[in-house]
Amino acid sequence: MQRIRDLEDRLARAEALIQQLMTRAGAPPVVESAANIVAPVAAPEVSRSERQTMTGERGMPQELLPNLGLIGASSSFSAGIHSGPYSSGRGTYLSGGVSLPLMKAPGGQLLYDFSAGLSRSDSPLTITSNVAQVANLAVLGPGQLTDALQGTGAAPFPVQVSSRSKVDVLQVIPFGLKYQNASLSRWRLRPYVVMGFGLFVTISNQTTLTGLRNAPALNALFGNGAPFGGALIGGQIAAAKELTALGLPSGQGGISPGFQTGGGIEWRVKPRLSWGLDMRWNKLGNGANFFTIAPRGSFHF
């Protein structure tokens, strides 16, 4: 008889434990013990912060990684302006990127961030041509050295010419980290900071159509001032006319490692869409630097 009572007590304790687990999981009380000795267990009180996290009441949709995205990832696109690398003047800026969650961090989340962007400038630039100085010296002779170097007097080739300088900088940042703060989630806002390392590819092109002075025969021979007019190579001499006919771009370029840092803020308009503002500072290994600022749209997935 005592053994039966012991078994009933064990069964009652097991049923009570099951009842507690089911209640914590959100299921309603469903069982009493066979011996009618276990009362329904009241559901444990859930704090406001826990309820907001579970239900998304803070203004963000419920997600696999809370309030980040369906898996905490996003892809983004930005279009804005830049301050002008190499003092080339302000211009347009386009960029895109992908952010993937890495881990939770105090007050928010840490993400891996990949981005690529293109900065483009088009501004006037006055160029002094060393090649034109040598050509003037060959025509005028050492006796008119000053005119030859300054392009004055009887010198046929202008030494200083006005040009349009176009500078394109492609930035690829494959190694970036992004910290996103969640303290403003109830207003659907997410401030963030980013930093990363990558490569910057620069392509420059200077174009001038300055003709020759005091030399109508040479003007007719070269046409449009070539070899000192047209799209210049290194800002000094024009490309061969056969290459120009093919549409092959002239100019010069280079690749430099660099560093990028900045931040911004996002406003979650819809569960999968957010708008924001992104600002970044870029430092190239060759000493050049520039800022970018752009409105930013993100798709969360």
N, C-alpha and C positions, 0 to 999 in steps of 0.2 A: 504494500500500500504506500509506503514511504517512497519507493522508487517511482511510482506513478506520479506522486506529488512533485518529485524532483524533475521529472520529465516535463510536467505541465509548467513548472517555473521556468525551465530553460526555453520552452516553446514561447512562453509569454515574453521573455526578454528578447528572443529573436524577432518576434513580431513587432515589438516596440522599436527595435533598431531599424527594421525595414520601414516602419511607419515614419521614423525620423528622416531616413534617406529619401523617401518618396516626397515628403513635405519640402525638404530643401531643394529638390529638383523641380518643384512647382506643381506636383500632383496633389489632388485633394486627399484628405484622410479617407481610407477605404476599409480598414480592418480593425477588428477587435480580437482579442485573444480568444482561443477556444474556451478558456475557463472564465471568460468575461471579467478578467481582472486588469486589463490594460485599457485605460481611457484614451480617447483620441488625443493625439499630440498636436498642440498648437503650432502653427507655422512660425518659424523663427523670423524675427524682425530683420528686414533688410534695410541697410542705411540708404540715405538719399543718394550719396555718391555712387554706391554699388548699383542702385536701380538706374541711375542715369547712364552708367557705363554699359549696362546690359541692354537697355532699351533705346539708347541713342537720344535721350531726352535733352542732352546738352546742345542739340542743334545739328549734330552730324548723324549720318545714317549708320545703322548697325553694320559692322564689318567683321571680317575674320580677324584682322588686327584692328582693335577699336579705333574708329574715327580717322583712319588713314585712307582706306580705299577697300575695295572688295578683297584684295590681298595686300593692301597697303602700298600699291605701286601707282605710278602716274606717268603719263607722257605729256610734254608741254611744247608750246610754240610761242615765240616772242618776236615782236617787230617794233623797233624804236630807233634811237639815235646813238651815236658815239661821239666822244670828244675829239677824236682825230689822232691816230698814231703817227709818229714821225712829224708832228706839227703840220699835218696835211689838211687840217680843217675838219669841222664836223661833217658827218654824213649819215647814211642809213645803216641800220644794223638789223640782221635777221638771225635767229637762233632756234634750236630745238634740243630736246633732251629727254632722258628717261631717268626716273628715280625708283629704286627698289629697296624695300625695307631690309635692314640688317638686324637691329635689336632695339629693345626699349631703352630709353635713357631718362635720367631724372627730369621730370616735367614734360617729357615728350618722346620722340623717337629719333633714331639715327638711321640714315638711309645712304645707300650708294648712289652717286649721281654722275651720270654721263651727259655731256653736252657738246654741241658743235655750233659755231656761229660764223657769220661773214660780216665784216665791217668794210664799207666802201666809201671812199672820198673822191671828190672831183673838184679841184680848186686851181686858180691861176698860179703860175710860178715863173719867175724870171731866171733863165739859165745862162751861165757864162760858158762858152764853148772853147775849150783848149785847142780843139782841132781847127776851129775857125781862126784862132790866133796864129797857129803855125801856117795855115794856108795863106793868110794875109802877109805874113813875113816872107813866104816864098815868092809872092807876087811883087811886093813892094821893095824887098831887100832890107838889109840891116840899117840902111840910112834912114829909114822911116819906121824905126822900131816902135815908137810910141803910138803912131797911128795903127800899126799892125796889131799891137796888143789891146788897144782900146776900140778898134773897129771904126776909127774916125778918119777924116780926110779922104784920101784916095783909096782906102782899104775897101776891097770889093765885098768882103764877107762881114756881116754884122756879128760882133762878138757876144753881145747880150741879146737874147731873143725871148719873147713872151711865149709861154706854152700853157697847155692844159695838162695838169698832173693828176693822174688817176692812181690811187693806191688801194689795193684790196688786201685785207688780212683775214685769212681763214684760221680760226682757232678750233682745235680739237682737244677736249679735256676728258680723257678716258679714266683718270684716276681722281675722283672727287668724292667728298663726304658732305652730307647735308643733315643738319640738325633742325628738326621741326618741333616747335613748342606748342603744347596743347592747352595752355592756360586760358586761352580765349575761345575755346571750342563752343561754349554756349552761345556765342555770337557768330558762329560759323567762320571764325577767323583763325588763320594759322601763320604766325610769323616764322621765318626760318633764316638760317645763315648757311653759307656754303664756302668750301675752299677746295682747290684741286690743282693738279699739275698736268701739263700737256705740251702740245706743239703748236707753234704759230707759223703759218706759211704766208710770206709777204710777196706780192707781185705789184710792181710799179710800172707805169707807162707815161711818158711825156710826149706830147704831140705839138708840133709847131709848123706853121706854113709860111714862115718869114722868108721872103725872097732875097736875092742878092742886090746890093746897091752898087751903083757906078760901074756895072758890068752887064750891059744888055746882052752881049754875046754869050756870056756864061749863064745868064738867066735862061736864055733860049735853049742852051745846051742841057742844063740840069733840069729845068722845069720845077716850079714850086719851091725853088731854093734848095733842092737836093744837091749834095748829100747832107746839108744842114737844116733841111726842112722836112716835115712829115713826122712819122712816129720814130722817136729817137731810141737808140740803144745806149743805155747808161747815161742818157741826157746829153750825148755828144754827137752822134752821127746817125743818119737814117739807115733803115734796113734796105737791102737790095730791092729794087722795084719788082723783081719776080716774086719775092716772098710777100711783098705788100699786095700784089695782085691775087695771091692765094688766100689773102685774109689772115695770114699768120701774124699773131700779135708780137710786137717788139717790146722792149723794156728790160727789166731785170727783176730778180727775186731772190729769196733766201728762206731758210728754215731755221727757227730758233726755239729752244725749249722755253717754257714760261710758267708763270704762277698766276692763279686766279682766285679772288676772294670776293665776297659780297653777301647780299641777303635780299629779303623782300617779304611780302605778305600775300597770302591767298585768302579769298573769300569764296566759300563753297556755295555756289548758286543752286546747284542741284546735286543729288547723290553722286553723279558721275562727272560733274563739270564744275570748275572753279575759275575765277578771274583774279588777277592780282597785278602787282608791280614788282619788277625784278631790277636790281642794280648791282653791277659788278665792276671791279677794278682789275685790270690785266697788266702784268709786269712781264716783259720779254727779257730773255737772257742777254740780249744785246743792249739793254738799257732803256729801250722805248717803253712807254706805258700809256694807257688810255682807259677811260671810263665808258661804260655802256648803261643805258637806262631804257627800259622797254615795258609796255603792258604785256601781260603774260596770261595765256589761256592753258588750262590743264585738263586732261581727260583721265579720270581715275578708273583703275581696273584691278 
